[in-house]
Amino acid sequence: MILGFDPGRQKCGLAVMGGDQTIHWHQVVAASQVIDSINTLRQTYPISLLVMGNQTTSKEWLHVLVEKYALNLDIIQVDERYSTLEARGKYWQLYPPQGIHRLIPQSLRKINHPIDDIVAIILIERYLAKPKDTDGSQV
């Protein structure tokens, strides 16, 4: 299983996805709770890889995960540019509007809560969509 991580200063998105692209868990967590959440998820799911974005606070988080907490997990960074915009569309796929709200064009709909967890899902999907070399590594 793959753990997606959208790093941020105040809040972060986490998501767990299987190799078959089934989403098993996703949530926005406070930045102060990320390490505890990752450890809990690793006890619950057989996570073999962490995929994280490469913008904003990624360098600091990479240092924290590897140096401070010695997270014994393969970590891959992927391009997260425009992932929030893409996550808005993904949100409406996961949670289609109901009733009269279906008539409002998607570009005019408002999402009233953070979608960092959806961004974490997008990051995993971007990783899985990248071509792999014959030995399984990304090219």
Order of alpha helices (4+ residues) and beta strands (2+ residues): beta-beta-beta-alpha-beta-alpha-beta-alpha-alpha
